[in-house]
Amino acid sequence: MSKRNLFIQHLQTCSVTSASSVSDATRACGSSPASSVSCARGASSASSVSGASPALAASPALAASPALAASPALAASPALAASPALAASPALAASPALAASPALAASPYYPTMSTFQSRNACNSQRRGSDRHGRVPLSEPILVSEKAKIITSTGVKDVSTYCKKCGICGTFYRYQEWNEGLHNFDDHVVLTLHLCLFLRQCVQNHTAVGRAIDILEQTSNTKFPNHDAILHGYLHFEALTAHNYNYSCVNCGVHPPVVIMDLHKKGVFSMPVTDIEDPPSNFDGRVDAEEFWHSVEKEIVCRGFLKSNRDNPCKVPPSYDKWAPWIGPHTRAEKVLLNTEFAKCATKKPVAEMTDIEISEERLSSELMNLKVDTLRKLVRECGVDSKGSKMDLLLRLRDEMKTRSTYDKVFQAVWGASGGWAVIMCPCGIVNSIKFNIRAESPRDYTDMLLSFKHFPNITIYDFARGLVTHTNLREPERLPFSPHEGRLATATPENISSAKSGKLRISLPWLQKKKCPPDLHGHPETGSEDHYALYDTFHQFNTKDEKDSLRLIGLVPELGGWLNSQTAEQLFSGMRKNNYFMNSLSPSSHVFLMRNILHHRNDRLNQQAIYSLKKAFNGNVILDTNGKAILTTSVSLPFNVSATTGSSAATTTESRNSESQGAQEHIAKDVDRLGCGWYCEAATQTSNLRPCRSSWTIGDHPEQQQLLGYILDDKHPENEIIIKDCNTCLTRGNFQTLGLRKDMDSEMGNACLRLVQEILQIQGKSIHVVDLYIPPTWLPTSNCNPAEGLPVMKPMQKEILFIDSQYHMRKQGFGHDGYRTCISALAQKLAPGPWIEKTGKDIEGLPQQTHANDCGIFMIMYTWYLILGAPFDFTVDDMPVLRRWWCVVLVENLHLEGHGRRFAHFTKEGKQMVNGCLSPIFRLKRKRPCTEVTNQRPWTMTNQAKTTEIVQLTQLNHECLL
């Protein structure tokens, strides 16, 4: 075929459907931002043709060719034979491999050698665009006759062409991704499939050079220069429209808890002495968008030059142009802080000297890893005596490092000059911010990023928390970002420090699990709190010498226990270390560009996995809210309206902590399946998941559970309807009303709650014995029963008795019943003779008081739960209405009725039927009462929308009577 202005034509569809790469669309598609050489994108659109090239199919010159009819191979191809205008050369028609090629049915960005039937690559665009309007382009101009198309199966020779604008002289090169190809420099052309393959190789810690070696050996074909292919891949990524959001679908774009650390081994070669001082008026503010655009510009411009040495867009490291990357929705503005130039200051405030000390400590620890010969050579280069043992050399070098010149020389030899890259991550492992340090790490680097955030995180976890707080608060003395208590969890009093060291101190931060209402004036959008704490990660928490740092331990916060992995950053670095062998050999701009790209794809992969898991669990009812968080949603109309009750929070059609604080209208669904109820609803009140903290009992009820609870507590219905069965005791509506309403709780409900508390404690490793509430009164006169006879064999580990009275503040002795005090003291002597410590509510710090009402039974249950687990008290008398309803829900969702299941648990089959009025009530009748009739009672409904359940003759309806 003659060399004409033709594309490399594929006999297949040209639509691109890659989910993670080309589907992003190619942002520039060949349009170079370089000022010296222009390159506009091609204007041809993708054609969605199954099996045939539109250029061939529409060719009138080749129509009605007898060769087509004579070719059994082409005639057998339905996609090709179906085109009446299609004809081909005899060579094409005689090729049975063409019609039978698997590439015809494959995706367009998976081309093979048989796909390329033309040896010419030229832009199909006929008109260019400039200030004069759309003007015609020149005839094709040959660029190279020795260009190579590189695929995952081999190499194809091809000629490349360009076109020129007749007015402005702009060159239009071949660059059309809808052909399944990416043109790097008119000499190296990569298939999109190969680009995606190389992306996955890099994601799996395999260098591009190694991947090409594998392809060469597999196909037994010599590939072009590996560096050219690497630059071609970077060129492809630079022209792909990535959003680089750097946010988590679980934590949102403003994570309240962050983890920070440095990957000090991820460096690029750069002499520190080559960096010029910034301008005198430089204030540390850098336009991040401009910087990262310039990095992409350098990479794109490499496609027009023989060597990057002459690249006019080259971006060398500098103090005034180097910027971190923070997601566009996470940062306050596009101008970010980078004050690394201040590290060069000869004098620092006394409070900030710890920054230098920690850097020297880390550098010294790295020197320990050097071999003796390498260390001896470094010592000689620094002008220090090189005789003696390794420890002698280290001590001399450490003294010499106090001068900045020697420090820089040692740092460059150990770290490769650059200071590694620092990250800020959420606990889910998503990177929210990255900063490529030019010099050694210090708290300054993290402060720059944190102060650039739109919303300062509430909890910051770092291996040098004290130094971070000192530096940050010195930078912002007017607002003191880390406060209260200088970022500690409590005031640094001797009592608090002692309690923290002994493990007895607990600081509850309930807003970590439920947004503070009302929120603070400058509160975080996710938590509503304006408090900011700096804590140590678990690996470094005992390295500090300052005893006040014992108040910076993660373990002091119950809401962080069990789920927060403070080693998330270390786990990231353990994987990224596998990239060092090829990342550290890249130029500075290539290093920072590729590392940001790698972390972007990693973030996307983790987010996609999280979304998939959520959709699987919630039947696909998951969307992202305005803060980038995954929330539940439903597309159906929910007919039921429930007025909010004290302490209860029903789920809305789109649940989020923000909607709770705004008091949005709440709905109840008629069909539970629409709300995606399942194991996750059941797990909310399972005894294995309950903890003694506010976040556990203020999680809020499911709207249909509220509906069921409202039915249970409705005093208009008969009190003898059976709700659940606890051991051998049937609990009725009348029993539940004593717990759920402001009444004196009866002992049957107290027994049921305490048995659940016992189960909760046993799951958490606490062995306790709960006495039936009907028994203790028999220990008093006139019964005078022996308490020991009803107790199991016990061997107390701690000889301590707690006499707890919810109105202890009104009692002179702190306990209001001397008879029980005498009885229990005597029992203690029988169990373990000797002195016992007796305490009352006055001896327990922070014990909630019952100041009014009749909530003593609820206080008894909560005291038992909290005291045995040593949890900080976070409930008050004002929380009693919430706790009463919550305990009712816990009971009906954990206990069942024999033969009838959990009728009042909304997530069960029976609960669904109960909501819809499909089940009849079950009553407890008095003994010896004939099972005759209950007539003349008005019918009732659970809600106006539910089916009416009438009470008629029980004998006719065969209602079950549990005696």
ZAMARGU-4260 file (C-alpha; in steps of 0.2 Angstrom, whole numbers, plus 5000, padded with zeros to 4 digits):
<rodrens>
0) 5000/5000/5000 | 5007/5017/4995 | 5012/5029/5009 | 4997/5040/5010 | 4988/5050/5023
5) 4980/5036/5032 | 4978/5031/5050 | 4984/5014/5056 | 4967/5006/5054 | 4960/4993/5065
10) 4947/4981/5059 | 4938/4982/5076 | 4928/4994/5087 | 4937/5009/5092 | 4927/5013/5108
15) 4938/5013/5124 | 4930/5006/5140 | 4944/5004/5152 | 4938/5007/5170 | 4953/5014/5177
20) 4964/5022/5164 | 4958/5027/5147 | 4940/5029/5153 | 4947/5044/5161 | 4949/5051/5144
25) 4965/5058/5137 | 4966/5075/5143 | 4977/5082/5130 | 4978/5068/5117 | 4995/5075/5110
30) 4993/5093/5113 | 5009/5099/5121 | 5009/5113/5133 | 5027/5117/5128 | 5029/5134/5121
35) 5043/5130/5109 | 5035/5115/5100 | 5016/5114/5098 | 5006/5098/5095 | 4987/5099/5094
40) 4976/5084/5097 | 4968/5074/5083 | 4950/5078/5080 | 4944/5061/5074 | 4931/5053/5085
45) 4930/5035/5090 | 4919/5024/5079 | 4909/5010/5087 | 4909/4997/5073 | 4909/4979/5077
50) 4922/4970/5067 | 4924/4982/5052 | 4934/4998/5049 | 4923/5013/5044 | 4936/5019/5032
55) 4936/5002/5023 | 4917/5000/5024 | 4914/5017/5016 | 4926/5016/5002 | 4917/5018/4986
60) 4933/5014/4976 | 4934/4996/4983 | 4915/4993/4983 | 4909/4978/4973 | 4926/4970/4972
65) 4925/4952/4966 | 4940/4948/4977 | 4928/4950/4992 | 4916/4937/4985 | 4930/4925/4981
70) 4937/4925/4998 | 4929/4912/5009 | 4938/4919/5024 | 4931/4936/5023 | 4914/4930/5017
75) 4913/4920/5033 | 4915/4935/5044 | 4898/4942/5048 | 4904/4959/5053 | 4914/4962/5037
80) 4902/4953/5025 | 4887/4963/5031 | 4894/4979/5024 | 4888/4982/5006 | 4901/4995/5003
85) 4915/4985/5009 | 4929/4979/4998 | 4947/4975/5000 | 4963/4972/4991 | 4966/4954/4985
90) 4980/4953/4998 | 4967/4957/5012 | 4954/4946/5004 | 4965/4931/5003 | 4970/4932/5021
95) 4960/4919/5031 | 4970/4925/5047 | 4961/4942/5045 | 4944/4936/5047 | 4948/4923/5060
100) 4959/4935/5070 | 4954/4935/5089 | 4958/4954/5088 | 4942/4957/5079 | 4931/4952/5094
105) 4943/4959/5107 | 4944/4976/5115 | 4951/4990/5105 | 4966/4993/5116 | 4971/4975/5115
110) 4978/4976/5097 | 4990/4962/5091 | 5002/4962/5076 | 4988/4956/5064 | 4978/4972/5069
115) 4990/4984/5060 | 4987/4983/5041 | 4995/5000/5037 | 5013/5005/5039 | 5009/5023/5040
120) 5003/5033/5055 | 4997/5051/5051 | 4984/5063/5059 | 4967/5062/5050 | 4963/5080/5055
125) 4961/5091/5040 | 4958/5107/5048 | 4967/5116/5062 | 4961/5129/5074 | 4970/5146/5078
130) 4965/5164/5081 | 4961/5165/5062 | 4948/5151/5064 | 4948/5133/5057 | 4961/5133/5043
135) 4966/5119/5032 | 4982/5109/5036 | 4996/5104/5024 | 4999/5087/5016 | 5007/5074/5027
140) 5025/5077/5031 | 5036/5062/5035 | 5043/5062/5052 | 5051/5044/5053 | 5052/5029/5043
145) 5059/5019/5057 | 5046/5021/5071 | 5041/5006/5081 | 5023/5001/5088 | 5027/4992/5104
150) 5014/4980/5110 | 5014/4966/5123 | 5017/4953/5110 | 5030/4961/5099 | 5036/4976/5089
155) 5029/4983/5072 | 5038/4994/5060 | 5029/5010/5055 | 5031/5027/5047 | 5024/5042/5056
160) 5018/5058/5048 | 5013/5075/5054 | 5004/5090/5047 | 5007/5109/5047 | 4996/5124/5049
165) 4999/5135/5034 | 4996/5151/5044 | 5004/5149/5061 | 5016/5135/5057 | 5009/5123/5071
170) 5013/5105/5069 | 4999/5092/5071 | 5006/5075/5075 | 4998/5058/5076 | 4991/5056/5093
175) 4974/5048/5093 | 4970/5036/5108 | 4954/5030/5100 | 4965/5020/5088 | 4972/5010/5103
180) 4989/5019/5102 | 4999/5032/5111 | 5012/5041/5102 | 5027/5046/5113 | 5040/5055/5101
185) 5035/5049/5083 | 5048/5035/5085 | 5041/5025/5100 | 5022/5022/5099 | 5014/5011/5113
190) 4998/5002/5113 | 4986/5007/5126 | 4986/4989/5132 | 5004/4990/5135 | 5002/5006/5144
195) 4990/4998/5156 | 5001/4983/5158 | 5015/4994/5163 | 5004/5003/5175 | 5000/4987/5184
200) 5018/4982/5184 | 5023/4997/5193 | 5008/4995/5205 | 5015/4978/5209 | 5033/4984/5212
205) 5040/4979/5195 | 5051/4991/5185 | 5046/4996/5167 | 5063/4989/5162 | 5061/4972/5170
210) 5043/4971/5162 | 5051/4975/5145 | 5064/4962/5148 | 5050/4949/5151 | 5041/4954/5135
215) 5057/4953/5125 | 5061/4935/5131 | 5043/4930/5129 | 5041/4936/5111 | 5059/4933/5107
220) 5059/4951/5100 | 5071/4965/5102 | 5062/4980/5110 | 5067/4999/5108 | 5078/5007/5122
225) 5070/5004/5139 | 5072/5022/5145 | 5062/5028/5129 | 5048/5016/5134 | 5048/5022/5152
230) 5047/5040/5146 | 5033/5035/5134 | 5023/5027/5149 | 5026/5043/5160 | 5020/5053/5144
235) 5004/5042/5144 | 5001/5045/5162 | 5004/5064/5160 | 4991/5065/5146 | 4978/5055/5155
240) 4965/5065/5165 | 4968/5059/5183 | 4959/5068/5197 | 4971/5065/5211 | 4957/5067/5224
245) 4968/5058/5237 | 4952/5055/5248 | 4944/5041/5257 | 4926/5035/5254 | 4925/5030/5273
250) 4933/5046/5281 | 4928/5058/5267 | 4939/5073/5261 | 4941/5079/5279 | 4947/5065/5289
255) 4946/5068/5308 | 4960/5056/5312 | 4976/5056/5303 | 4992/5046/5304 | 5009/5054/5298
260) 5026/5046/5294 | 5041/5047/5283 | 5047/5035/5270 | 5065/5040/5271 | 5072/5027/5259
265) 5061/5034/5245 | 5073/5047/5238 | 5080/5055/5222 | 5098/5060/5218 | 5101/5078/5221
270) 5116/5087/5228 | 5110/5098/5242 | 5123/5112/5238 | 5115/5114/5221 | 5099/5122/5228
275) 5099/5141/5228 | 5092/5151/5242 | 5074/5157/5239 | 5071/5176/5235 | 5071/5187/5250
280) 5052/5190/5249 | 5047/5172/5248 | 5035/5168/5262 | 5034/5149/5260 | 5018/5149/5250
285) 5018/5139/5233 | 5005/5137/5220 | 5003/5118/5220 | 4993/5117/5204 | 5006/5127/5195
290) 5020/5116/5201 | 5012/5100/5197 | 5007/5106/5180 | 5025/5111/5177 | 5030/5093/5181
295) 5018/5086/5169 | 5024/5099/5156 | 5042/5093/5158 | 5036/5075/5155 | 5025/5079/5140
300) 5039/5090/5132 | 5051/5075/5133 | 5042/5068/5118 | 5048/5082/5107 | 5067/5082/5112
305) 5081/5070/5110 | 5087/5072/5128 | 5079/5079/5143 | 5095/5089/5147 | 5089/5102/5134
310) 5071/5102/5140 | 5065/5120/5142 | 5052/5114/5154 | 5063/5105/5166 | 5058/5107/5184
315) 5074/5107/5196 | 5071/5105/5215 | 5070/5122/5223 | 5063/5130/5239 | 5052/5142/5231
320) 5044/5131/5218 | 5043/5114/5226 | 5025/5110/5232 | 5017/5095/5241 | 5001/5088/5235
325) 4985/5088/5244 | 4968/5083/5237 | 4958/5097/5229 | 4944/5095/5241 | 4955/5093/5256
330) 4966/5108/5255 | 4960/5126/5259 | 4966/5133/5243 | 4978/5129/5229 | 4992/5139/5237
335) 5001/5127/5249 | 5014/5129/5262 | 5032/5123/5260 | 5044/5131/5272 | 5059/5120/5270
340) 5070/5135/5267 | 5068/5139/5285 | 5078/5123/5289 | 5093/5132/5283 | 5092/5145/5296
345) 5108/5146/5307 | 5098/5151/5323 | 5082/5143/5329 | 5071/5146/5344 | 5076/5136/5359
350) 5059/5127/5359 | 5062/5121/5341 | 5079/5114/5343 | 5071/5097/5346 | 5068/5097/5327
355) 5087/5097/5323 | 5090/5084/5337 | 5078/5072/5331 | 5084/5073/5313 | 5102/5070/5319
360) 5096/5055/5329 | 5088/5047/5314 | 5103/5051/5303 | 5114/5043/5316 | 5103/5027/5317
365) 5105/5026/5298 | 5124/5027/5299 | 5124/5012/5311 | 5117/5002/5296 | 5132/5007/5285
370) 5146/4994/5282 | 5163/4999/5291 | 5172/5002/5275 | 5159/5014/5269 | 5158/5023/5285
375) 5177/5024/5286 | 5177/5032/5269 | 5163/5044/5273 | 5173/5049/5289 | 5189/5053/5279
380) 5178/5064/5267 | 5172/5074/5281 | 5190/5077/5287 | 5189/5066/5303 | 5201/5053/5309
385) 5196/5037/5301 | 5205/5025/5314 | 5197/5015/5327 | 5181/5004/5329 | 5164/5007/5321
390) 5158/5015/5336 | 5173/5027/5337 | 5169/5033/5320 | 5151/5036/5324 | 5155/5046/5339
395) 5167/5057/5330 | 5155/5059/5315 | 5141/5063/5327 | 5151/5077/5335 | 5156/5084/5318
400) 5138/5084/5312 | 5134/5099/5323 | 5140/5110/5308 | 5128/5111/5294 | 5141/5108/5280
405) 5146/5091/5288 | 5128/5087/5291 | 5123/5090/5273 | 5138/5079/5267 | 5133/5065/5278
410) 5115/5067/5274 | 5118/5066/5255 | 5129/5051/5257 | 5117/5041/5268 | 5100/5047/5261
415) 5105/5051/5243 | 5102/5070/5246 | 5083/5071/5246 | 5074/5069/5262 | 5062/5056/5257
420) 5043/5058/5256 | 5031/5062/5270 | 5013/5057/5270 | 4997/5061/5280 | 4985/5046/5279
425) 4968/5042/5286 | 4966/5026/5297 | 4959/5016/5282 | 4976/5017/5273 | 4971/5031/5260
430) 4985/5044/5257 | 4978/5062/5259 | 4994/5072/5257 | 5011/5069/5251 | 5027/5080/5252
435) 5043/5076/5244 | 5057/5083/5256 | 5072/5091/5249 | 5081/5091/5266 | 5080/5080/5281
440) 5063/5077/5289 | 5057/5088/5304 | 5040/5092/5311 | 5040/5107/5300 | 5036/5097/5285
445) 5020/5090/5293 | 5015/5107/5300 | 5016/5114/5282 | 5003/5101/5276 | 4992/5102/5291
450) 4991/5121/5290 | 4986/5119/5272 | 4971/5108/5276 | 4954/5116/5275 | 4950/5108/5291
455) 4963/5103/5304 | 4961/5085/5310 | 4955/5082/5328 | 4968/5068/5331 | 4985/5068/5324
460) 4996/5053/5326 | 5015/5055/5324 | 5031/5047/5330 | 5037/5064/5338 | 5020/5071/5344
465) 5028/5083/5356 | 5040/5091/5343 | 5025/5093/5331 | 5015/5102/5344 | 5029/5113/5349
470) 5033/5118/5331 | 5015/5120/5326 | 5010/5131/5340 | 5025/5142/5338 | 5020/5144/5320
475) 5003/5149/5325 | 5004/5157/5342 | 4987/5167/5341 | 4976/5152/5338 | 4987/5137/5345
480) 4981/5124/5333 | 4985/5110/5345 | 4974/5113/5360 | 4968/5110/5374 | 4981/5105/5385
485) 4995/5108/5372 | 4988/5093/5362 | 4988/5081/5377 | 4972/5072/5381 | 4972/5079/5399
490) 4980/5092/5409 | 4998/5087/5414 | 4995/5086/5433 | 5004/5073/5443 | 4988/5064/5446
495) 4984/5062/5428 | 5001/5057/5423 | 5001/5044/5437 | 4984/5037/5431 | 4990/5037/5413
500) 5006/5027/5417 | 4996/5014/5428 | 4983/5012/5414 | 4969/5018/5424 | 4966/5035/5415
505) 4952/5035/5401 | 4948/5050/5391 | 4932/5048/5381 | 4930/5057/5365 | 4912/5053/5360
510) 4912/5065/5345 | 4924/5053/5336 | 4909/5041/5334 | 4894/5053/5334 | 4895/5071/5329
515) 4895/5084/5343 | 4878/5092/5344 | 4878/5107/5344 | 4895/5108/5335 | 4908/5120/5341
520) 4910/5137/5333 | 4926/5131/5323 | 4922/5112/5324 | 4927/5099/5312 | 4914/5095/5299
525) 4914/5077/5303 | 4915/5078/5322 | 4909/5095/5327 | 4923/5097/5339 | 4937/5110/5339
530) 4949/5101/5350 | 4965/5095/5342 | 4976/5082/5350 | 4993/5075/5345 | 4996/5057/5350
535) 5011/5045/5348 | 5009/5029/5337 | 5010/5013/5347 | 5027/5009/5341 | 5036/5025/5347
540) 5024/5029/5362 | 5037/5023/5375 | 5052/5030/5367 | 5049/5048/5374 | 5058/5053/5390
545) 5046/5067/5395 | 5033/5059/5407 | 5020/5072/5401 | 5020/5062/5385 | 5011/5048/5394
550) 4995/5059/5391 | 4998/5057/5372 | 4994/5038/5371 | 4981/5031/5360 | 4976/5018/5373
555) 4968/5032/5384 | 4954/5035/5371 | 4941/5021/5372 | 4934/5027/5355 | 4951/5023/5346
560) 4953/5006/5354 | 4951/4991/5343 | 4950/4999/5326 | 4963/5011/5324 | 4979/5004/5317
565) 4993/5017/5320 | 5005/5007/5310 | 4995/5011/5293 | 5009/5022/5287 | 5023/5009/5291
570) 5013/4996/5281 | 5012/5007/5266 | 5031/5010/5267 | 5034/4991/5268 | 5026/4989/5251
575) 5034/5005/5244 | 5051/5000/5249 | 5050/4987/5235 | 5050/5001/5222 | 5065/5010/5228
580) 5077/5000/5217 | 5070/5009/5202 | 5061/5024/5209 | 5077/5031/5217 | 5086/5031/5200
585) 5074/5043/5192 | 5076/5061/5190 | 5068/5072/5203 | 5053/5077/5192 | 5050/5059/5186
590) 5051/5053/5204 | 5038/5064/5211 | 5027/5062/5197 | 5027/5043/5196 | 5026/5042/5215
595) 5010/5053/5216 | 5003/5043/5202 | 5007/5026/5210 | 4998/5032/5226 | 4983/5039/5217
600) 4980/5022/5209 | 4983/5013/5225 | 4970/5025/5233 | 4958/5022/5219 | 4960/5003/5221
605) 4957/5003/5240 | 4942/5015/5238 | 4934/5003/5225 | 4936/4988/5236 | 4928/4998/5250
610) 4913/5003/5239 | 4911/4986/5233 | 4910/4979/5250 | 4898/4992/5256 | 4887/4989/5241
615) 4887/4970/5243 | 4882/4973/5261 | 4869/4986/5258 | 4862/4979/5242 | 4869/4993/5232
620) 4861/5007/5241 | 4878/5017/5243 | 4882/5034/5236 | 4895/5047/5240 | 4889/5063/5249
625) 4896/5081/5247 | 4911/5077/5258 | 4916/5061/5248 | 4909/5049/5261 | 4900/5033/5257
630) 4882/5034/5264 | 4867/5024/5263 | 4853/5029/5251 | 4836/5023/5245 | 4827/5027/5229
635) 4810/5022/5235 | 4797/5033/5244 | 4796/5030/5262 | 4778/5033/5268 | 4780/5033/5287
640) 4784/5048/5297 | 4790/5047/5315 | 4792/5062/5326 | 4809/5062/5335 | 4809/5056/5353
645) 4821/5061/5366 | 4838/5052/5364 | 4833/5042/5348 | 4839/5046/5331 | 4830/5037/5316
650) 4839/5034/5300 | 4834/5046/5286 | 4833/5041/5267 | 4851/5047/5266 | 4861/5044/5282
655) 4875/5054/5288 | 4881/5063/5303 | 4878/5079/5295 | 4860/5076/5293 | 4858/5071/5311
660) 4864/5088/5317 | 4853/5097/5305 | 4837/5088/5311 | 4832/5083/5294 | 4815/5074/5293
665) 4815/5056/5297 | 4807/5042/5288 | 4802/5024/5291 | 4801/5011/5277 | 4786/5000/5275
670) 4797/4986/5268 | 4813/4982/5278 | 4821/4975/5263 | 4821/4992/5254 | 4832/4998/5268
675) 4844/4984/5265 | 4842/4977/5283 | 4853/4962/5287 | 4868/4957/5298 | 4874/4975/5300
680) 4858/4980/5309 | 4859/4964/5320 | 4877/4968/5324 | 4873/4985/5331 | 4866/4977/5347
685) 4874/4961/5348 | 4882/4958/5365 | 4899/4955/5357 | 4899/4972/5350 | 4892/4982/5364
690) 4904/4993/5374 | 4902/5004/5389 | 4903/5021/5380 | 4891/5034/5374 | 4894/5030/5356
695) 4888/5012/5359 | 4871/5017/5366 | 4868/5033/5356 | 4870/5025/5339 | 4852/5028/5335
700) 4837/5016/5331 | 4832/5009/5314 | 4816/5018/5310 | 4806/5002/5309 | 4814/4997/5326
705) 4807/5014/5333 | 4790/5009/5326 | 4791/4992/5334 | 4796/4999/5351 | 4782/5012/5350
710) 4770/4998/5348 | 4778/4989/5363 | 4777/5004/5375 | 4760/5010/5369 | 4749/5010/5385
715) 4733/5008/5374 | 4737/4990/5371 | 4734/4976/5383 | 4748/4974/5396 | 4748/4955/5395
720) 4754/4954/5377 | 4770/4943/5377 | 4786/4952/5370 | 4801/4941/5373 | 4806/4927/5385
725) 4821/4928/5397 | 4825/4910/5403 | 4809/4904/5410 | 4801/4921/5412 | 4790/4929/5399
730) 4791/4948/5398 | 4775/4957/5393 | 4771/4974/5388 | 4768/4979/5406 | 4786/4973/5410
735) 4793/4983/5396 | 4783/4999/5401 | 4792/4999/5418 | 4809/5000/5408 | 4805/5010/5393
740) 4794/5023/5401 | 4797/5034/5417 | 4792/5021/5429 | 4800/5010/5443 | 4808/4996/5434
745) 4802/4979/5440 | 4814/4965/5445 | 4810/4954/5430 | 4816/4968/5418 | 4831/4971/5429
750) 4836/4952/5429 | 4835/4952/5410 | 4846/4967/5408 | 4859/4961/5420 | 4859/4944/5412
755) 4864/4953/5396 | 4877/4963/5405 | 4884/4947/5412 | 4885/4940/5394 | 4894/4956/5388
760) 4906/4955/5402 | 4910/4936/5399 | 4914/4940/5381 | 4926/4953/5386 | 4935/4941/5398
765) 4926/4946/5415 | 4919/4932/5425 | 4905/4938/5436 | 4890/4931/5445 | 4873/4940/5445
770) 4861/4937/5459 | 4842/4936/5455 | 4835/4953/5460 | 4822/4944/5470 | 4835/4935/5481
775) 4844/4950/5490 | 4828/4955/5500 | 4827/4938/5508 | 4844/4941/5516 | 4837/4954/5527
780) 4826/4952/5542 | 4813/4944/5544 | 4819/4930/5532 | 4837/4931/5536 | 4842/4918/5523
785) 4861/4914/5521 | 4868/4923/5506 | 4882/4910/5504 | 4870/4896/5501 | 4864/4904/5485
790) 4881/4908/5478 | 4894/4898/5468 | 4911/4894/5475 | 4921/4911/5473 | 4939/4916/5476
795) 4940/4935/5475 | 4956/4941/5467 | 4953/4958/5475 | 4946/4960/5492 | 4935/4975/5489
800) 4917/4979/5491 | 4908/4993/5482 | 4892/4999/5490 | 4884/5009/5476 | 4869/5020/5479
805) 4863/5031/5465 | 4859/5044/5477 | 4875/5043/5487 | 4877/5061/5487 | 4862/5063/5498
810) 4868/5049/5510 | 4879/5053/5525 | 4888/5037/5523 | 4887/5036/5504 | 4875/5021/5505
815) 4857/5021/5511 | 4854/5004/5518 | 4863/4998/5533 | 4855/4981/5533 | 4863/4976/5516
820) 4880/4983/5521 | 4880/4972/5537 | 4874/4957/5527 | 4887/4959/5513 | 4901/4963/5525
825) 4898/4947/5534 | 4897/4937/5518 | 4914/4944/5513 | 4922/4937/5528 | 4915/4920/5525
830) 4922/4920/5507 | 4939/4927/5512 | 4942/4931/5530 | 4953/4946/5533 | 4952/4965/5530
835) 4941/4971/5515 | 4941/4988/5507 | 4924/4995/5507 | 4920/5009/5495 | 4904/5020/5492
840) 4899/5031/5478 | 4909/5045/5486 | 4925/5036/5484 | 4923/5033/5465 | 4928/5048/5455
845) 4915/5055/5442 | 4901/5042/5447 | 4885/5049/5440 | 4871/5054/5452 | 4853/5052/5452
850) 4846/5069/5457 | 4828/5066/5453 | 4815/5054/5445 | 4814/5035/5447 | 4829/5029/5437
855) 4838/5019/5451 | 4836/5003/5442 | 4844/5010/5426 | 4858/5017/5436 | 4861/5000/5444
860) 4863/4992/5427 | 4874/5005/5420 | 4885/5005/5436 | 4887/4986/5434 | 4893/4987/5416
865) 4904/5002/5418 | 4912/4998/5435 | 4917/4980/5430 | 4926/4986/5414 | 4933/5001/5422
870) 4926/5012/5409 | 4925/5031/5411 | 4907/5037/5416 | 4899/5046/5401 | 4881/5046/5406
875) 4871/5057/5417 | 4853/5057/5424 | 4848/5067/5409 | 4852/5052/5398 | 4840/5040/5407
880) 4826/5042/5394 | 4838/5037/5380 | 4845/5022/5390 | 4828/5016/5395 | 4823/5014/5376
885) 4840/5008/5371 | 4839/4994/5384 | 4822/4989/5377 | 4829/4988/5360 | 4844/4978/5366
890) 4832/4965/5374 | 4820/4963/5360 | 4835/4961/5347 | 4844/4948/5357 | 4831/4938/5366
895) 4817/4928/5357 | 4800/4920/5361 | 4801/4901/5359 | 4792/4895/5343 | 4790/4913/5337
900) 4807/4920/5335 | 4812/4938/5338 | 4795/4945/5334 | 4801/4963/5338 | 4818/4964/5330
905) 4816/4974/5314 | 4829/4964/5304 | 4821/4947/5306 | 4807/4939/5296 | 4796/4939/5310
910) 4799/4957/5314 | 4795/4962/5296 | 4779/4953/5297 | 4775/4962/5313 | 4778/4978/5305
915) 4766/4974/5291 | 4753/4968/5303 | 4754/4950/5297 | 4756/4942/5314 | 4744/4941/5328
920) 4748/4946/5346 | 4752/4932/5359 | 4745/4934/5377 | 4749/4927/5394 | 4733/4922/5402
925) 4730/4919/5420 | 4732/4901/5426 | 4716/4891/5427 | 4707/4904/5416 | 4697/4895/5402
930) 4703/4900/5385 | 4687/4907/5379 | 4685/4924/5373 | 4691/4941/5374 | 4677/4951/5366
935) 4671/4969/5364 | 4689/4976/5363 | 4692/4988/5350 | 4704/4984/5336 | 4722/4992/5336
940) 4735/4994/5324 | 4754/4996/5325 | 4753/5011/5313 | 4740/5019/5303 | 4747/5011/5288
945) 4749/4993/5295 | 4736/4980/5293 | 4723/4980/5307 | 4724/4966/5319 | 4707/4963/5328
950) 4705/4954/5344 | 4691/4942/5342 | 4687/4925/5350 | 4704/4917/5354 | 4696/4900/5352
955) 4691/4904/5334 | 4708/4911/5329 | 4718/4898/5338 | 4729/4910/5347 | 4743/4903/5357
960) 4742/4905/5375 | 4758/4904/5385 | 4754/4900/5403
</rodrens>
